Amino acid sequence: MKYSILFTALITVFGLSACDRPAVVTVPATPAPMPGPAGPQGDAGTPGKTGTPGDTGTPGNEGTKGETGKTGDSTVVVVPAPAEQK
């Protein structure tokens, strides 16, 4: 049994490798014709028309008003002058 599977596998491998595959034939494309020299430059075109203006945007929302500031008392804030750097 062991040898019959081995021989069957070998015969299958040799049988499949003996198949003739047709060669792929690639037909070369015809080369594109070479362009000639450039011609003279044409006249300038007419300018385009101005477009219509867009719609005006809507106004934004008004913000809420802040609270009125509190009146100060008689406190005096003293800010010292910065120290000189050497």
SERO-4910 file (N, C-alpha, C, O; in steps of 0.05 Angstrom, whole numbers):
BEGIN
 pado doro    nc1    nc2    nc3   cac1   cac2   cac3    cc1    cc2    cc3    oc1    oc2    oc3
  Met    A     17    -24      0      0      0      0     18     25      0     12     44    -14
  Lys    A     39     24     16     57     47     18     70     53     -9     72     76    -17
  Tyr    A     77     33    -24     90     37    -49     71     45    -71     78     60    -90
  Ser    A     46     36    -69     27     43    -90     20     73    -89     16     85   -110
  Ile    A     19     84    -65     13    113    -63     37    129    -73     33    149    -87
  Leu    A     61    120    -68     85    133    -78     86    133   -108     92    153   -121
  Phe    A     81    110   -120     82    107   -149     59    124   -162     64    136   -183
  Thr    A     36    125   -150     14    141   -160     21    170   -160     15    185   -178
  Ala    A     34    179   -138     42    207   -136     63    214   -157     62    235   -169
  Leu    A     82    196   -161    103    201   -181     92    202   -209     99    219   -225
  Ile    A     74    183   -215     62    183   -242     46    209   -247     46    220   -268
  Thr    A     32    218   -225     16    243   -228     34    267   -233     28    284   -249
  Val    A     57    268   -218     75    290   -221     87    290   -249     88    311   -262
  Phe    A     96    268   -259    107    266   -286     86    271   -307     92    283   -328
  Gly    A     62    262   -303     41    266   -322     33    295   -325     28    305   -347
  Leu    A     32    310   -302     24    338   -303     47    355   -314     42    376   -326
  Ser    A     72    347   -308     94    363   -318     99    359   -348    113    375   -361
  Ala    A     88    338   -359     92    333   -388     71    348   -405     73    347   -430
  Cys    A     52    362   -393     32    376   -408     45    399   -423     62    413   -413
  Asp    A     37    403   -448     48    424   -465     31    449   -461      7    449   -466
  Arg    A     44    470   -452     30    495   -448     36    513   -472     59    515   -480
  Pro    A     16    524   -484     21    541   -507     36    567   -499     30    579   -478
  Ala    A     55    575   -515     70    599   -509     53    624   -514     38    624   -533
  Val    A     56    644   -497     42    668   -500     57    686   -520     80    692   -517
  Val    A     43    693   -542     55    710   -562     46    738   -558     22    745   -558
  Thr    A     66    756   -555     60    784   -551     66    799   -577     89    799   -586
  Val    A     46    811   -588     49    826   -613     59    854   -606     45    868   -591
  Pro    A     81    862   -617     91    890   -610     72    910   -622     61    908   -644
  Ala    A     67    931   -606     49    952   -615     63    969   -636     88    972   -636
  Thr    A     47    980   -654     59    997   -674     67   1023   -661     52   1034   -645
  Pro    A     91   1033   -667    100   1057   -653     83   1081   -662     75   1083   -685
  Ala    A     79   1099   -643     64   1123   -649     80   1142   -667    104   1143   -664
  Pro    A     67   1155   -685     82   1173   -703     94   1196   -687     82   1206   -668
  Met    A    118   1204   -695    132   1226   -682    118   1252   -689    113   1257   -713
  Pro    A    112   1270   -669    100   1295   -676    120   1314   -690    144   1312   -686
  Gly    A    109   1331   -706    125   1350   -721    132   1374   -703    125   1375   -680
  Pro    A    144   1394   -715    151   1418   -699    126   1433   -691    105   1431   -704
  Ala    A    128   1449   -670    105   1464   -661     99   1487   -680    117   1499   -692
  Gly    A     73   1493   -682     64   1514   -700     66   1541   -686     73   1543   -662
  Pro    A     58   1563   -700     59   1589   -687     37   1591   -665     17   1577   -666
  Gln    A     42   1609   -646     24   1612   -624     -1   1627   -634      0   1645   -650
  Gly    A    -24   1618   -624    -49   1630   -632    -55   1657   -618    -40   1665   -600
  Asp    A    -76   1670   -627    -84   1696   -615    -94   1691   -586   -103   1670   -579
  Ala    A    -92   1712   -570   -102   1711   -542   -132   1710   -542   -145   1722   -559
  Gly    A   -143   1695   -524   -172   1693   -522   -184   1718   -509   -170   1734   -497
  Thr    A   -210   1720   -511   -225   1742   -498   -227   1737   -468   -229   1714   -460
  Pro    A   -226   1758   -452   -228   1754   -423   -256   1744   -415   -275   1750   -429
  Gly    A   -257   1729   -393   -283   1718   -384   -300   1740   -371   -290   1761   -365
  Lys    A   -325   1733   -368   -344   1752   -356   -342   1750   -326   -335   1730   -314
  Thr    A   -348   1773   -313   -347   1774   -284   -372   1759   -273   -394   1763   -283
  Gly    A   -368   1744   -253   -390   1728   -241   -408   1745   -224   -401   1768   -217
  Thr    A   -431   1735   -217   -450   1750   -200   -440   1747   -171   -430   1726   -163
  Pro    A   -444   1769   -155   -435   1768   -127   -453   1749   -111   -476   1744   -118
  Gly    A   -442   1738    -90   -457   1719    -74   -476   1734    -55   -476   1758    -53
  Asp    A   -493   1718    -41   -512   1730    -23   -498   1741      2   -476   1731      9
  Thr    A   -510   1761     14   -499   1773     39   -504   1753     61   -525   1741     63
  Gly    A   -484   1750     79   -487   1732    101   -507   1742    122   -513   1766    123
  Thr    A   -517   1725    139   -535   1733    160   -520   1744    183   -497   1734    188
  Pro    A   -530   1764    198   -515   1775    221   -514   1754    243   -531   1737    246
  Gly    A   -493   1756    259   -489   1737    281   -507   1744    305   -519   1765    305
  Asn    A   -508   1726    324   -524   1730    348   -510   1750    366   -486   1752    367
  Glu    A   -526   1766    380   -515   1785    399   -509   1769    425   -525   1753    434
  Gly    A   -486   1775    437   -479   1761    461   -494   1772    485   -506   1793    483
  Thr    A   -494   1757    507   -507   1767    531   -490   1788    545   -465   1786    544
  Lys    A   -503   1807    557   -489   1829    570   -477   1819    597   -490   1803    611
  Gly    A   -453   1828    603   -441   1820    629   -451   1837    652   -465   1856    648
  Glu    A   -444   1828    676   -453   1842    699   -437   1868    702   -415   1870    693
  Thr    A   -450   1887    714   -436   1913    719   -415   1908    741   -420   1893    760
  Gly    A   -392   1921    738   -370   1917    758   -377   1929    785   -393   1948    787
  Lys    A   -365   1918    805   -369   1928    832   -351   1952    837   -329   1953    827
  Thr    A   -361   1970    853   -344   1993    859   -323   1985    879   -327   1968    896
  Gly    A   -299   1997    876   -277   1990    893   -278   2004    920   -291   2024    923
  Asp    A   -263   1993    940   -261   2006    965   -235   2022    965   -223   2027    944
  Ser    A   -225   2031    987   -202   2049    987   -176   2034    988   -157   2044   1000
  Thr    A   -174   2010    976   -149   1994    976   -130   2005    955   -139   2010    933
  Val    A   -105   2007    962    -85   2016    943    -66   1993    937    -56   1980    955
  Val    A    -62   1987    911    -44   1965    903    -18   1978    894    -17   1995    877
  Val    A      5   1969    907     31   1979    900     46   1957    885     49   1935    895
  Val    A     56   1964    862     71   1945    846    100   1953    847    106   1975    837
  Pro    A    118   1937    858    146   1945    859    159   1945    832    151   1930    814
  Ala    A    179   1962    828    194   1963    803    211   1938    800    221   1928    820
  Pro    A    216   1929    776    232   1905    772    261   1911    780    271   1933    777
  Ala    A    275   1890    791    302   1893    800    320   1896    775    315   1884    754
  Glu    A    342   1911    779    360   1915    756    377   1889    752    384   1876    771
  Gln    A    381   1883    727    397   1858    721    425   1867    712    428   1888    699
  Lys    A    445   1852    720    472   1858    713    482   1841    691    505   1843    683
***
